[in-house]
Amino acid sequence: MTGILKRKLVRYTGMAVVLVVLLVLLGGGWYFSSVLEEDGLRIDNDPPEPKVSVVGVDGGTITLRQLIQAEEEEH
């Protein structure tokens, strides 16, 4: 191989590697930006599900009972 061909081969190979690295970085950034939005930035405005119910009120005392669904969610 002549010197000119070697330089062209190195140059084009280097440009291809840089292009692949840029595509991987851009694709990864795009993917993880949607994951971050869905898991960390989206606001949930739905009212929370009740996890306890009032079973008795006596004077200054309120008696609560944990709902069965709440026990299942914790495990």
Backbone torsions as a table, in degrees:
resi	resn	phi	psi	omega
1	MET	NA	143.2	178.4
2	THR	-84.0	165.6	-179.0
3	GLY	-61.8	-35.7	-179.1
4	ILE	-67.0	-43.6	179.8
5	LEU	-65.0	-39.4	178.3
6	LYS	-62.9	-44.3	-180.0
7	ARG	-63.8	-41.0	178.1
8	LYS	-64.4	-42.0	179.0
9	LEU	-62.5	-44.6	178.5
10	VAL	-64.7	-42.1	-178.8
11	ARG	-63.7	-48.3	-178.3
12	TYR	-69.0	-35.7	176.1
13	THR	-65.5	-42.9	177.7
14	GLY	-62.9	-41.7	178.3
15	MET	-65.3	-37.7	178.6
16	ALA	-65.8	-41.3	178.8
17	VAL	-64.4	-44.1	178.6
18	VAL	-62.2	-41.9	178.9
19	LEU	-62.8	-43.6	178.8
20	VAL	-63.7	-43.3	179.1
21	VAL	-62.2	-43.2	178.3
22	LEU	-63.3	-41.8	178.2
23	LEU	-63.8	-40.3	177.9
24	VAL	-64.9	-43.7	178.8
25	LEU	-63.7	-44.6	179.5
26	LEU	-66.4	-43.6	179.1
27	GLY	-64.3	-43.3	177.9
28	GLY	-64.7	-40.7	177.4
29	GLY	-64.0	-40.2	178.5
30	TRP	-65.4	-45.4	-180.0
31	TYR	-62.2	-50.9	-175.6
32	PHE	-71.5	-22.6	175.7
33	SER	-67.9	-37.7	177.5
34	SER	-70.9	-36.1	176.8
35	VAL	-64.3	-43.6	179.5
36	LEU	-63.1	-41.9	179.7
37	GLU	-63.6	-46.1	-176.8
38	GLU	-68.3	-40.1	-173.7
39	ASP	-93.3	-22.3	-173.3
40	GLY	-126.6	-23.2	-172.8
41	LEU	-111.0	-17.8	-178.4
42	ARG	-75.7	131.3	-178.4
43	ILE	-90.4	130.9	178.5
44	ASP	-98.7	108.4	-177.8
45	ASN	-94.3	4.1	178.4
46	ASP	-70.1	142.3	177.7
47	PRO	-66.0	144.7	-178.7
48	PRO	-68.4	149.2	176.9
49	GLU	-74.2	136.6	177.5
50	PRO	-67.5	138.3	-179.6
51	LYS	-111.7	-5.2	177.4
52	VAL	-136.5	158.1	174.4
53	SER	-128.9	148.9	178.4
54	VAL	-82.2	123.3	180.0
55	VAL	-110.6	-11.9	178.0
56	GLY	-169.2	144.3	175.3
57	VAL	-130.0	123.4	-178.2
58	ASP	-142.1	108.3	179.6
59	GLY	61.1	-116.2	179.5
60	GLY	-98.9	14.9	-175.8
61	THR	-117.5	133.7	174.2
62	ILE	-117.4	127.3	179.6
63	THR	-102.8	128.4	-178.5
64	LEU	-115.7	153.0	174.5
65	ARG	-130.3	133.1	178.7
66	GLN	-72.8	135.9	179.7
67	LEU	-74.8	151.5	-177.9
68	ILE	-62.3	-39.2	-179.5
69	GLN	-60.7	-36.7	-179.5
70	ALA	-66.9	-36.8	178.1
71	GLU	-66.3	-37.7	-179.9
72	GLU	-69.1	-35.3	-178.1
73	GLU	-68.6	-32.2	-176.2
74	GLU	-72.3	-23.8	-175.4
75	HIS	-92.2	NA	NA
